[in-house]
């Protein structure tokens, strides 16, 4: 999917709708094995080595992203400038996805790349039949995509998180209704383990 002078924006009543926004061209595509080094360098720049200590990383360790939900953004030269992955998880006994990490190269921020990556990944998750997405992140930023704290009030993570940053989104109405319990990794074969810090 290529974006040039347009990308996706959340609109009431629909998951995504096009709007003019981006100031430069970029493309979103499936992550490829050849992207691993560039992705890891981007994540190191964005989060540093402490990213391996985060609670969400415990849910990702030893597993692979959900099929079709590991995306990258590239610039006109083909350089990787953004990444997002969604991971299979179980939330209080229900299937869900865990979004993250999302990162955009410092030189490419404020161009709508992060927004486009999230909206493309959510649209694909809907197409693939997923029902709910969880994340730990900046509530004001993720609210524009429909993420809310109310969906995670009775869920716990396998380690410490700031409760105000633990958010959920129902891709299907009622998918997180009444859910309670611990968020755990869903069983998936390991194929792409992060390198040691």
DODREN-194721 format. One line per 5 residues: their letters; for each residue x, y, z of N, C-alpha, C, O, CB. Coordinates in nm, 3 decimals, padded with zeros to 5 digits. Each point is the difference from the previous one (the first is absolute). Glycine has a CB too. Layout:
A	X,Y,Z,X,Y,Z,X,Y,Z,X,Y,Z,X,Y,Z | ...
This chain:
XXXXX	00.085,-00.116,00.000,-00.085,00.116,00.000,00.089,00.122,00.000,00.083,00.014,00.090,-00.269,-00.136,00.031 | 00.173,00.212,-00.218,00.081,00.121,-00.008,-00.081,00.120,00.044,-00.120,00.010,-00.027,00.255,-00.110,-00.159 | -00.068,00.191,00.253,-00.064,00.122,00.048,00.079,00.117,-00.054,00.120,00.011,00.024,-00.208,-00.125,00.186 | 00.021,00.202,-00.283,00.065,00.121,-00.048,-00.102,00.111,00.006,-00.100,-00.002,-00.073,00.260,-00.127,-00.077 | -00.137,00.224,00.235,-00.092,00.111,00.024,-00.136,-00.047,00.050,-00.096,00.077,-00.001,00.215,00.051,-00.174
XXXXX	-00.127,-00.252,00.216,-00.122,-00.051,00.061,00.035,-00.120,00.086,00.087,-00.079,-00.035,-00.228,00.162,-00.158 | 00.072,-00.095,00.304,00.010,-00.119,00.080,-00.134,-00.020,00.068,-00.098,00.064,-00.037,00.347,-00.034,00.072 | -00.255,-00.117,00.063,-00.129,-00.035,00.058,-00.022,00.074,00.131,00.094,00.026,00.074,-00.081,-00.250,-00.183 | -00.139,00.259,00.137,-00.036,00.067,00.123,-00.127,-00.061,00.054,-00.088,-00.040,-00.078,00.198,00.253,00.001 | -00.123,-00.222,00.209,-00.118,-00.056,00.063,-00.119,00.093,-00.021,00.013,00.122,00.017,00.130,-00.239,00.155
XXXXX	-00.256,00.063,-00.208,-00.121,00.079,-00.019,-00.112,-00.065,00.078,-00.009,-00.122,00.005,00.084,00.198,-00.234 | -00.164,00.005,00.293,-00.110,-00.059,00.075,-00.084,-00.090,-00.091,-00.032,00.036,-00.113,00.029,00.164,00.265 | -00.032,-00.316,-00.100,-00.086,-00.090,-00.076,00.073,-00.097,-00.089,-00.061,-00.091,-00.055,-00.105,00.266,00.062 | 00.298,-00.158,-00.023,00.077,-00.095,-00.079,00.136,-00.015,00.061,00.048,00.089,00.070,-00.174,-00.030,-00.279 | 00.189,-00.172,00.183,00.132,-00.024,00.057,00.104,00.091,-00.063,00.086,00.055,00.069,-00.150,-00.292,-00.025
XXXXX	00.056,00.254,-00.177,00.096,00.087,-00.067,-00.067,00.075,-00.114,-00.099,-00.047,-00.057,00.287,-00.110,00.119 | -00.134,00.272,-00.096,-00.047,00.078,-00.114,00.116,00.084,-00.051,00.078,00.049,00.082,-00.316,-00.042,00.008 | 00.254,00.013,-00.221,00.113,00.076,-00.051,-00.013,00.150,00.026,-00.110,00.055,00.003,00.137,-00.229,-00.177 | 00.090,00.240,00.194,00.005,00.146,00.014,00.139,00.045,-00.040,00.097,-00.074,00.017,-00.271,00.074,00.171 | 00.185,00.122,-00.240,00.130,00.055,-00.037,00.079,00.029,00.126,-00.051,00.065,00.091,-00.045,00.034,-00.303
XXXXX	00.221,-00.146,00.219,00.078,00.025,00.120,00.151,-00.004,-00.024,00.069,00.097,00.033,-00.255,-00.193,00.095 | 00.237,-00.009,-00.181,00.145,-00.017,-00.005,00.067,00.102,-00.090,-00.057,00.044,-00.099,00.025,-00.285,00.142 | 00.154,00.279,-00.006,00.075,00.099,-00.076,00.103,-00.062,-00.092,00.058,00.070,-00.084,-00.094,00.087,00.270 | 00.060,-00.285,-00.173,00.095,-00.067,-00.087,-00.051,-00.141,-00.028,-00.091,-00.049,00.066,00.283,00.186,00.024 | -00.132,-00.200,-00.188,-00.045,-00.132,-00.041,00.061,-00.108,00.089,00.116,00.009,00.040,-00.140,00.072,-00.276
XXXXX	-00.056,-00.180,00.266,00.047,-00.118,00.069,-00.092,-00.115,-00.038,-00.112,00.021,-00.046,00.209,00.116,00.238 | -00.048,-00.257,-00.172,-00.079,-00.119,-00.032,-00.006,-00.089,00.123,00.094,-00.006,00.079,-00.027,00.018,-00.323 | -00.180,-00.079,00.260,-00.016,-00.099,00.106,-00.010,-00.136,-00.065,-00.074,-00.020,-00.096,-00.042,00.186,00.251 | 00.194,-00.260,-00.101,-00.001,-00.135,-00.055,00.023,-00.100,00.113,00.032,00.038,00.113,00.053,00.046,-00.337 | -00.103,-00.212,00.191,00.030,-00.105,00.095,00.148,00.000,00.034,00.084,00.023,-00.087,-00.275,-00.160,-00.001
XXXXX	00.222,00.113,00.213,00.139,-00.014,00.041,00.060,-00.124,-00.067,-00.066,-00.103,-00.012,00.018,00.219,00.234 | 00.172,-00.104,-00.264,00.072,-00.112,-00.063,00.118,-00.039,00.088,00.047,00.081,00.080,-00.117,-00.005,-00.312 | 00.118,-00.199,00.219,00.118,-00.041,00.078,00.119,00.095,-00.019,00.079,00.018,00.092,-00.156,-00.255,-00.112 | 00.089,00.296,-00.096,00.111,00.093,-00.026,-00.013,00.131,00.077,00.093,00.081,00.000,-00.070,-00.183,-00.224 | -00.138,00.125,00.289,-00.023,00.124,00.076,00.047,-00.010,00.145,00.001,00.100,00.071,-00.195,-00.056,-00.218
XXXXX	00.233,-00.163,00.192,00.025,-00.021,00.143,00.105,00.096,00.055,-00.024,00.063,00.103,-00.036,-00.302,-00.134 | 00.175,00.252,-00.034,00.106,00.086,00.053,-00.045,00.145,00.005,00.023,00.069,00.100,00.148,-00.227,-00.190 | -00.234,00.207,-00.017,-00.046,00.139,-00.002,-00.110,00.022,00.104,-00.004,00.106,00.064,00.063,-00.090,-00.309 | -00.148,-00.114,00.262,-00.107,00.013,00.100,00.060,00.008,00.140,-00.039,00.085,00.080,-00.119,-00.211,-00.230 | 00.252,00.036,00.179,00.062,00.000,00.133,00.075,00.130,00.027,-00.004,00.051,00.112,00.023,-00.301,-00.125
XXXXX	00.051,00.303,-00.087,00.070,00.127,00.016,-00.099,00.114,00.027,00.026,00.086,00.084,00.159,-00.169,-00.236 | -00.296,00.083,00.080,-00.103,00.102,00.021,-00.056,-00.009,00.142,-00.017,00.102,00.066,-00.040,-00.108,-00.312 | 00.028,-00.116,00.293,-00.053,-00.018,00.134,00.103,00.038,00.106,-00.035,00.057,00.104,-00.113,-00.240,-00.189 | 00.276,00.152,00.060,00.105,00.042,00.093,00.006,00.151,00.011,00.011,00.055,00.110,00.120,-00.262,-00.165 | -00.138,00.276,-00.061,00.002,00.146,00.001,-00.120,00.058,00.073,00.012,00.099,00.073,00.113,-00.104,-00.289
XXXXX	-00.241,-00.055,00.196,-00.123,00.053,00.058,-00.014,-00.028,00.149,-00.046,00.086,00.075,-00.059,-00.115,-00.297 | 00.146,-00.091,00.266,-00.028,-00.042,00.137,00.123,-00.034,00.083,-00.009,-00.008,00.123,-00.204,-00.074,-00.208 | 00.327,00.061,00.021,00.120,-00.037,00.073,-00.007,-00.143,00.052,-00.098,-00.071,-00.024,00.127,00.309,00.087 | 00.075,-00.281,00.007,00.005,-00.138,00.047,-00.106,-00.032,00.106,-00.029,-00.118,00.021,00.271,00.121,-00.071 | -00.299,00.097,00.115,-00.103,-00.026,00.102,-00.126,-00.062,-00.060,-00.084,-00.051,00.074,00.173,00.243,00.058
XXXXX	-00.102,-00.188,-00.264,-00.119,-00.058,-00.063,-00.010,-00.150,00.027,-00.111,-00.055,00.001,00.122,00.230,-00.178 | 00.101,-00.241,00.199,-00.002,-00.143,00.026,-00.048,-00.034,00.141,-00.028,-00.116,00.030,00.214,00.092,-00.193 | -00.197,00.125,00.249,-00.041,-00.021,00.138,-00.148,00.030,00.022,-00.052,-00.024,00.109,00.283,00.080,-00.039 | -00.299,-00.004,-00.169,-00.140,00.040,00.016,-00.091,-00.121,00.013,00.027,-00.107,-00.053,00.020,00.314,-00.079 | -00.156,-00.187,00.205,-00.097,-00.107,00.022,-00.054,-00.054,-00.131,-00.014,-00.122,-00.015,-00.047,00.225,00.232
XXXXX	00.032,-00.017,-00.313,-00.053,-00.048,-00.129,00.098,-00.093,-00.070,-00.040,-00.091,-00.072,-00.090,00.304,00.050 | 00.260,-00.190,00.044,00.099,-00.088,-00.062,-00.012,-00.143,00.052,00.029,-00.095,-00.072,00.124,00.292,00.045 | -00.195,-00.211,00.151,-00.020,-00.135,00.057,-00.106,-00.077,-00.079,00.009,-00.122,-00.014,00.055,00.208,00.242 | -00.161,-00.015,-00.281,-00.105,-00.064,-00.078,00.046,-00.032,-00.143,-00.058,-00.085,-00.067,-00.111,00.206,00.204 | 00.274,-00.053,-00.182,00.050,-00.022,-00.136,00.114,-00.101,-00.005,00.019,-00.068,-00.101,-00.087,00.300,00.046
XXXXX	00.143,-00.241,00.162,00.118,-00.089,00.002,-00.038,-00.142,-00.041,-00.096,-00.058,00.050,00.198,00.199,00.130 | -00.024,-00.196,-00.273,-00.017,-00.139,-00.040,-00.116,-00.025,-00.094,-00.031,-00.116,-00.029,00.129,00.059,00.241 | -00.162,00.162,-00.261,-00.110,-00.022,-00.094,00.018,00.088,-00.123,00.089,00.085,-00.004,-00.244,-00.145,00.194 | 00.072,00.039,-00.286,00.004,00.076,-00.125,-00.120,00.093,-00.006,-00.103,-00.028,00.062,00.227,-00.160,-00.179 | -00.114,00.297,00.043,-00.117,00.086,-00.019,-00.114,-00.078,-00.066,00.021,-00.103,-00.064,00.130,00.305,00.045
XXXXX	-00.271,-00.151,00.036,-00.115,-00.062,-00.065,00.020,00.003,-00.151,00.047,00.100,-00.054,-00.199,-00.031,00.245 | 00.119,-00.177,-00.261,00.017,-00.004,-00.146,-00.068,00.119,-00.068,-00.116,00.031,00.026,00.129,-00.282,-00.014 | 00.062,00.316,-00.101,-00.052,00.113,-00.076,-00.004,00.130,00.076,-00.051,00.100,-00.051,-00.080,-00.262,-00.073 | 00.183,00.164,00.248,-00.011,00.120,00.083,00.134,00.050,00.051,00.009,00.054,00.111,-00.234,-00.131,-00.045 | 00.330,00.060,-00.146,00.130,00.060,00.024,00.026,00.089,-00.122,00.025,-00.050,-00.110,00.064,-00.148,00.253
XXXXX	-00.095,00.329,-00.122,00.007,00.095,-00.111,00.117,00.096,00.017,00.044,00.029,00.111,-00.291,-00.046,-00.139 | 00.297,00.065,-00.084,00.103,00.104,00.000,-00.039,00.110,-00.097,-00.077,-00.020,-00.094,00.254,-00.149,00.153 | -00.123,00.287,-00.032,-00.013,00.113,-00.092,00.138,00.028,-00.057,00.099,-00.004,00.072,-00.297,00.103,00.057 | 00.203,-00.071,-00.257,00.126,00.033,-00.067,-00.014,00.132,-00.073,-00.109,00.039,-00.041,00.166,-00.283,00.016 | 00.056,00.314,00.010,-00.002,00.126,-00.074,00.024,-00.026,-00.148,00.009,-00.115,-00.043,00.073,00.239,00.246
XXXXX	-00.071,-00.017,-00.281,00.020,-00.012,-00.146,00.125,-00.078,-00.036,00.007,-00.062,-00.107,-00.125,00.278,00.081 | 00.218,-00.214,00.114,00.125,-00.071,-00.026,-00.005,-00.145,00.047,00.098,-00.074,-00.015,00.022,00.291,00.035 | -00.232,-00.258,00.038,-00.014,-00.136,00.050,00.051,-00.021,00.141,-00.001,-00.112,00.050,00.019,00.040,-00.282 | 00.028,00.180,00.297,00.049,-00.012,00.137,-00.117,-00.019,00.096,-00.105,00.063,-00.015,00.306,00.080,-00.041 | -00.183,-00.229,00.155,-00.103,-00.026,00.099,-00.010,00.119,00.095,00.099,00.036,00.065,-00.060,-00.286,-00.082
XXXXX	-00.157,00.311,00.026,-00.019,00.119,00.084,-00.111,-00.019,00.103,-00.027,00.092,00.078,00.107,00.047,-00.267 | -00.144,-00.255,00.191,-00.104,-00.025,00.100,-00.028,-00.148,00.013,00.022,-00.077,-00.093,-00.121,00.299,00.045 | 00.050,-00.261,00.165,-00.032,-00.140,00.025,-00.114,-00.011,00.101,-00.011,00.080,00.093,00.248,-00.145,-00.144 | -00.320,-00.034,00.031,-00.101,-00.038,00.099,-00.025,-00.150,-00.014,00.005,-00.055,-00.110,-00.114,00.287,00.105 | 00.083,-00.294,00.117,-00.031,-00.143,00.001,-00.115,-00.023,00.097,-00.011,00.069,00.102,00.251,-00.134,-00.160
XXXXX	-00.325,-00.030,00.026,-00.106,-00.044,00.090,00.024,-00.147,00.032,00.036,-00.078,-00.088,-00.202,00.248,-00.006 | 00.146,-00.205,00.219,00.036,-00.132,00.052,-00.124,-00.071,00.052,-00.086,00.064,00.060,00.315,00.019,-00.001 | -00.239,-00.212,-00.081,-00.113,-00.075,00.056,00.013,-00.010,00.151,00.108,-00.027,00.053,-00.129,-00.103,-00.267 | -00.090,00.153,00.283,-00.002,-00.007,00.146,-00.135,-00.055,00.044,-00.093,-00.011,-00.079,00.255,00.206,00.098 | -00.170,-00.228,00.109,-00.126,-00.040,00.062,-00.025,00.100,00.113,00.087,00.022,00.084,-00.057,-00.272,-00.143
XXXXX	-00.147,00.308,00.061,-00.037,00.100,00.101,-00.117,-00.056,00.080,-00.113,-00.003,-00.048,00.192,00.196,-00.097 | -00.051,-00.236,00.267,-00.105,-00.056,00.082,-00.068,-00.118,-00.067,-00.121,-00.019,00.015,00.087,00.242,00.085 | 00.110,-00.303,-00.175,-00.054,-00.117,-00.067,-00.055,00.026,-00.139,-00.047,-00.093,-00.065,-00.004,00.009,00.286 | 00.056,00.208,-00.268,-00.049,00.032,-00.135,00.116,00.035,-00.092,00.102,00.054,00.044,-00.319,00.029,00.053 | 00.201,-00.116,-00.225,00.102,00.035,-00.098,00.004,00.151,-00.019,-00.104,00.066,-00.005,00.073,-00.287,-00.110
XXXXX	00.151,00.273,00.104,00.021,00.143,-00.024,00.134,00.016,-00.069,00.075,-00.097,-00.016,-00.215,00.164,00.218 | 00.170,00.053,-00.241,00.130,00.035,-00.055,00.065,00.101,00.094,-00.071,00.076,00.067,-00.005,-00.120,-00.305 | 00.208,00.047,00.242,00.075,00.099,00.075,00.078,00.083,-00.101,00.083,-00.053,-00.074,-00.065,-00.098,00.281 | -00.045,00.281,-00.211,00.065,00.089,-00.096,00.129,00.053,00.059,00.003,00.048,00.113,-00.226,00.016,-00.212 | 00.330,-00.073,00.020,00.123,00.062,00.041,00.121,-00.088,-00.029,-00.013,-00.121,-00.021,-00.113,00.242,00.196
XXXXX	00.240,-00.063,-00.175,00.021,00.144,00.009,-00.027,00.070,-00.133,00.014,-00.058,-00.108,00.155,00.016,00.286 | -00.208,00.166,-00.168,-00.017,00.090,-00.114,00.116,00.099,00.007,00.023,00.061,00.104,-00.280,-00.086,-00.110 | 00.329,00.041,-00.103,00.110,00.096,-00.003,00.011,00.062,-00.139,-00.024,-00.066,-00.101,00.147,-00.063,00.279 | -00.086,00.256,-00.179,00.025,00.074,-00.125,00.136,00.068,00.016,00.031,00.055,00.105,-00.282,-00.017,-00.151 | 00.331,-00.042,-00.060,00.131,00.064,00.003,-00.012,00.147,00.036,-00.093,00.068,-00.045,00.176,-00.231,-00.127
XXXXX	00.009,00.213,00.252,-00.005,00.139,00.046,-00.010,00.097,-00.117,-00.069,00.102,00.011,00.202,-00.166,00.190 | -00.066,00.036,-00.311,-00.001,00.089,-00.116,-00.132,-00.002,-00.076,-00.021,00.082,-00.090,00.264,-00.116,00.072 | -00.332,-00.059,00.052,-00.125,-00.014,-00.074,-00.124,00.018,00.087,-00.111,-00.031,-00.043,00.230,-00.123,-00.110 | -00.102,00.203,00.273,-00.115,00.019,00.089,-00.082,00.119,-00.046,00.050,00.088,-00.070,00.078,-00.188,00.262 | -00.253,00.103,-00.151,-00.097,00.106,-00.032,-00.040,00.001,-00.146,-00.046,00.101,-00.052,00.143,00.033,00.235
XXXXX	-00.080,-00.247,-00.251,-00.041,-00.012,-00.140,-00.123,-00.090,-00.016,-00.045,-00.025,-00.111,00.283,00.062,00.042 | -00.290,-00.086,00.181,-00.116,-00.088,-00.007,00.034,-00.147,-00.015,-00.089,-00.083,-00.022,-00.031,00.271,-00.076 | 00.247,-00.222,00.110,00.044,-00.138,-00.021,-00.051,-00.091,00.112,-00.051,-00.109,-00.027,00.254,00.192,-00.093 | -00.190,-00.039,00.245,-00.049,-00.079,00.111,-00.149,-00.024,-00.011,-00.048,-00.112,00.021,00.229,00.205,00.122 | -00.254,00.010,-00.175,-00.145,-00.012,-00.016,-00.034,-00.098,-00.112,-00.088,-00.085,00.017,00.060,00.320,00.065
XXXXX	00.097,-00.224,-00.194,-00.027,-00.089,-00.113,00.032,-00.145,00.035,-00.074,-00.090,-00.039,00.123,00.279,-00.118 | 00.061,-00.211,00.229,00.035,-00.136,00.040,-00.107,-00.059,00.091,-00.040,-00.115,-00.018,00.283,00.173,-00.002 | -00.289,00.019,00.118,-00.103,-00.049,00.090,-00.129,-00.030,-00.076,-00.058,-00.106,00.017,00.160,00.237,00.171 | -00.145,-00.038,-00.269,-00.127,-00.018,-00.069,00.005,-00.115,-00.100,-00.098,-00.074,-00.016,00.053,00.317,00.045 | 00.158,-00.258,-00.097,00.013,-00.114,-00.091,-00.001,-00.131,00.077,-00.064,-00.097,-00.042,00.195,00.239,-00.118
XXXXX	-00.060,-00.146,00.274,00.004,-00.124,00.078,-00.138,-00.033,00.058,-00.038,-00.117,00.004,00.279,00.161,00.051 | -00.315,00.056,-00.011,-00.135,-00.024,00.053,-00.095,-00.046,-00.111,-00.083,-00.089,00.021,00.123,00.262,00.158 | -00.029,-00.112,-00.295,-00.085,-00.041,-00.113,00.029,-00.145,-00.037,-00.091,-00.078,-00.027,00.084,00.316,-00.058 | 00.135,-00.275,00.083,00.036,-00.139,-00.031,-00.049,-00.095,00.108,-00.046,-00.110,-00.030,00.247,00.191,-00.095 | -00.192,-00.038,00.251,-00.048,-00.085,00.110,-00.150,-00.028,-00.016,-00.045,-00.112,00.024,00.223,00.207,00.128
XXXXX	-00.253,00.006,-00.191,-00.144,-00.019,-00.023,-00.020,-00.100,-00.114,-00.080,-00.093,00.013,00.030,00.328,00.068 | 00.121,-00.215,-00.192,-00.012,-00.090,-00.115,00.035,-00.144,00.035,-00.057,-00.094,-00.055,00.111,00.286,-00.095 | 00.040,-00.209,00.243,00.044,-00.134,00.040,-00.088,-00.063,00.108,00.024,-00.112,00.044,00.207,00.181,-00.103 | -00.334,00.005,00.101,-00.097,-00.055,00.095,00.035,00.016,00.146,-00.062,-00.064,00.085,00.009,-00.093,-00.259 | 00.151,00.240,00.206,00.032,00.024,00.140,-00.107,00.088,00.063,-00.067,00.077,-00.068,00.314,-00.099,00.019
XXXXX	-00.262,00.010,00.181,-00.112,00.064,00.069,00.040,00.115,00.092,-00.081,00.089,00.026,-00.032,-00.306,-00.039 | 00.238,00.217,00.064,00.040,00.101,00.098,00.150,00.021,-00.003,00.076,-00.090,-00.037,-00.272,00.027,00.182 | 00.238,00.184,-00.106,00.142,00.035,00.005,00.028,00.069,00.133,-00.078,00.084,00.045,00.089,-00.060,-00.298 | 00.100,-00.061,00.315,00.046,00.062,00.124,00.134,00.066,-00.026,00.070,-00.036,-00.094,-00.193,-00.135,00.234 | 00.159,00.268,-00.057,00.132,00.062,-00.007,00.030,00.072,00.129,-00.089,00.027,00.080,00.068,-00.002,-00.328
XXXXX	00.147,00.007,00.267,00.044,00.089,00.106,00.065,00.118,-00.070,00.104,-00.016,-00.065,-00.071,-00.172,00.238 | -00.093,00.305,-00.162,00.051,00.116,-00.071,-00.068,00.129,00.044,-00.079,00.001,00.094,00.130,-00.148,-00.287 | -00.018,00.253,00.124,-00.048,00.134,00.031,-00.150,00.012,-00.030,-00.040,-00.001,-00.116,00.269,00.095,00.067 | -00.311,-00.083,00.154,-00.145,-00.001,-00.017,-00.050,00.110,-00.093,-00.083,-00.030,-00.087,00.066,-00.065,00.315 | 00.062,00.220,-00.217,-00.051,00.102,-00.092,00.032,-00.030,-00.147,-00.082,00.029,-00.088,00.108,00.137,00.272
XXXXX	00.091,-00.223,-00.212,00.035,-00.034,-00.137,-00.089,-00.112,-00.053,-00.055,00.011,-00.110,00.292,00.059,00.154 | -00.252,-00.177,00.033,-00.075,-00.117,-00.048,-00.151,00.018,00.006,-00.073,-00.077,-00.063,00.263,-00.061,00.138 | -00.239,00.236,-00.002,-00.145,00.025,00.006,-00.056,00.032,-00.138,-00.115,-00.033,-00.029,00.141,00.117,00.264 | 00.052,-00.021,-00.321,-00.047,00.035,-00.134,-00.035,-00.123,-00.085,-00.071,00.011,-00.099,00.211,00.195,00.112 | -00.088,-00.323,00.028,-00.029,-00.124,-00.071,-00.110,-00.081,00.069,-00.038,-00.107,-00.048,00.275,00.104,-00.033
XXXXX	-00.287,00.054,00.192,-00.108,-00.067,00.071,00.044,-00.079,00.122,-00.083,-00.064,00.064,-00.031,00.053,-00.278 | 00.242,00.014,00.250,00.048,-00.072,00.117,-00.048,00.071,00.127,00.004,00.123,00.010,00.198,-00.205,-00.138 | -00.248,00.002,00.224,-00.054,00.054,00.124,00.048,-00.080,00.120,00.026,-00.120,-00.010,-00.226,00.204,-00.114 | 00.209,-00.017,00.236,00.040,-00.063,00.125,-00.109,-00.094,00.053,00.032,-00.100,00.064,00.108,00.302,-00.012 | -00.265,-00.172,-00.078,-00.111,-00.078,00.057,00.005,-00.147,-00.041,-00.053,-00.085,00.071,-00.085,00.292,-00.072
XXXXX	00.200,-00.238,-00.111,00.005,-00.139,-00.047,00.102,-00.085,00.077,-00.002,-00.123,-00.011,-00.067,00.206,-00.213 | 00.157,-00.020,00.299,00.105,-00.075,00.070,-00.009,00.012,00.152,00.090,-00.045,00.071,00.055,00.081,-00.269 | -00.251,00.022,00.248,-00.010,00.026,00.144,00.009,-00.126,00.085,00.049,00.006,00.113,-00.186,00.190,-00.168 | 00.091,-00.309,00.004,00.002,-00.124,00.078,00.102,-00.100,-00.054,-00.007,-00.119,00.031,-00.234,00.156,00.024 | 00.335,00.012,-00.135,00.107,-00.085,-00.051,00.131,00.035,00.072,00.019,00.113,00.044,-00.134,-00.132,-00.270
XXXXX	00.203,-00.078,00.236,00.132,00.024,00.056,00.106,-00.048,-00.099,-00.025,-00.087,-00.083,-00.065,00.063,00.319 | 00.206,00.083,-00.226,00.112,-00.037,-00.084,00.096,-00.086,00.083,-00.011,-00.002,00.123,-00.012,00.214,-00.263 | 00.116,-00.283,00.076,00.093,-00.087,00.074,00.116,00.076,00.063,00.107,-00.057,00.020,-00.169,-00.125,-00.176 | 00.043,00.307,00.186,00.101,00.085,00.061,-00.057,00.139,00.015,-00.116,00.024,-00.033,00.304,-00.161,-00.067 | -00.107,00.231,00.151,-00.051,00.134,00.026,-00.026,00.080,-00.128,00.079,-00.004,-00.095,00.045,00.000,00.309
XXXXX	-00.236,00.075,-00.215,-00.033,00.097,-00.105,-00.074,00.116,00.065,-00.066,-00.017,00.103,00.054,-00.164,-00.282 | 00.023,00.298,00.121,-00.081,00.112,00.046,-00.142,-00.024,-00.047,-00.026,-00.008,-00.120,00.223,00.169,00.112 | -00.289,-00.173,00.104,-00.138,-00.035,-00.034,-00.061,00.097,-00.101,-00.077,-00.043,-00.087,00.052,-00.056,00.315 | 00.057,00.227,-00.220,-00.057,00.098,-00.092,00.048,-00.020,-00.144,-00.060,00.053,-00.093,00.047,00.108,00.283 | 00.122,-00.237,-00.208,00.056,-00.025,-00.133,-00.041,-00.135,-00.056,00.034,-00.031,-00.115,00.158,00.176,00.177
XXXXX	-00.263,-00.226,00.016,-00.043,-00.133,-00.042,-00.138,00.015,-00.063,-00.099,00.024,00.069,00.234,-00.140,00.115 | -00.142,00.102,-00.319,-00.119,00.035,-00.077,-00.047,-00.117,-00.085,00.076,-00.092,-00.030,-00.001,00.329,00.026 | -00.201,-00.232,-00.034,-00.057,-00.102,-00.087,-00.089,00.060,-00.107,-00.047,00.113,00.012,00.059,-00.273,00.176 | -00.034,00.083,-00.292,-00.086,00.038,-00.112,-00.078,-00.123,-00.042,00.058,-00.106,-00.024,00.102,00.287,-00.053 | -00.291,-00.167,00.067,-00.083,-00.108,-00.054,-00.010,00.017,-00.151,-00.051,00.102,-00.047,-00.080,-00.121,00.264
XXXXX	00.177,-00.078,-00.292,-00.018,00.001,-00.145,-00.139,-00.053,-00.034,-00.055,00.031,-00.106,00.303,-00.063,00.070 | -00.302,-00.048,00.126,-00.136,-00.052,-00.008,-00.070,00.042,00.129,00.051,-00.028,00.108,00.016,-00.171,-00.258 | -00.180,00.264,00.140,-00.071,00.047,00.118,-00.022,-00.114,00.099,-00.044,-00.108,-00.037,-00.068,00.285,-00.102 | 00.143,-00.150,00.265,-00.018,-00.098,00.106,00.115,-00.096,00.019,-00.006,-00.084,00.090,-00.230,00.104,-00.136 | 00.340,-00.011,-00.035,00.111,-00.096,00.007,00.070,00.002,00.135,00.053,-00.103,00.043,-00.023,00.130,-00.288
XXXXX	-00.027,00.086,00.311,00.066,00.011,00.131,-00.100,00.021,00.113,00.040,00.026,00.114,00.161,00.067,-00.229 | -00.327,-00.103,00.085,-00.103,00.021,00.102,00.012,-00.104,00.112,-00.001,-00.120,-00.026,-00.152,00.219,-00.148 | 00.164,-00.050,00.297,00.006,-00.088,00.115,00.129,-00.078,00.015,00.009,-00.085,00.089,-00.249,00.069,-00.110 | 00.340,00.041,-00.061,00.125,-00.076,00.007,00.075,00.034,00.128,00.006,00.116,00.041,00.007,-00.121,-00.293 | 00.043,-00.098,00.313,00.081,00.020,00.120,00.105,-00.109,00.006,-00.019,-00.110,-00.053,-00.174,00.218,00.175
XXXXX	00.304,-00.077,-00.058,00.106,-00.098,00.014,00.132,00.051,-00.053,00.017,00.120,-00.023,-00.186,-00.299,00.005 | 00.262,00.088,-00.002,00.136,00.034,-00.042,00.015,-00.007,-00.151,-00.062,-00.083,-00.066,00.148,-00.003,00.284 | -00.003,00.175,-00.270,00.038,-00.005,-00.141,00.123,-00.090,-00.008,00.099,00.021,00.070,-00.193,00.214,-00.121 | 00.086,-00.335,-00.037,00.110,-00.095,-00.017,00.028,-00.016,-00.149,-00.086,00.032,-00.083,00.025,-00.153,00.299 | 00.179,00.071,-00.252,00.026,-00.025,-00.142,-00.086,-00.115,-00.051,-00.027,-00.096,00.072,00.262,00.180,-00.045
XXXXX	-00.278,-00.073,-00.150,-00.066,-00.113,-00.066,00.109,-00.091,-00.053,00.107,00.047,-00.036,-00.313,00.092,-00.026 | 00.179,-00.266,00.057,00.100,-00.095,-00.049,00.021,00.021,-00.150,-00.093,-00.015,-00.079,00.029,-00.153,00.257 | 00.185,00.202,-00.215,00.039,00.017,-00.140,00.141,-00.050,-00.015,00.079,00.011,00.094,-00.233,00.187,-00.125 | 00.190,-00.254,-00.083,00.138,-00.043,-00.019,00.096,00.119,-00.006,-00.033,00.104,-00.057,-00.051,-00.306,-00.065 | 00.200,00.186,00.180,00.101,00.105,-00.002,00.073,-00.002,-00.133,00.041,-00.106,-00.048,-00.013,00.090,00.298
XXXXX	-00.011,00.134,-00.310,00.077,00.010,-00.123,00.091,00.121,-00.002,00.097,00.001,-00.076,-00.280,-00.118,-00.041 | 00.155,00.219,00.196,00.075,00.124,-00.008,00.024,00.053,00.141,-00.072,00.088,00.047,-00.027,-00.037,-00.276 | 00.200,-00.104,00.296,00.028,00.043,00.135,00.081,00.128,-00.001,00.089,00.017,-00.084,-00.097,-00.255,00.163 | -00.022,00.332,00.015,00.081,00.122,00.005,00.141,-00.034,00.045,00.022,-00.093,00.077,-00.227,00.231,-00.027 | 00.300,-00.060,-00.099,00.138,-00.024,00.042,00.022,00.056,00.139,-00.073,00.089,00.044,00.150,-00.083,-00.283
XX	00.020,-00.057,00.307,00.028,00.043,00.136,00.044,00.146,00.002,00.062,00.049,-00.095,00.003,-00.284,00.157 | -00.098,00.302,00.046,00.035,00.144,00.014,00.149,00.016,00.020,00.049,00.112,00.014,-00.273,-00.063,00.085
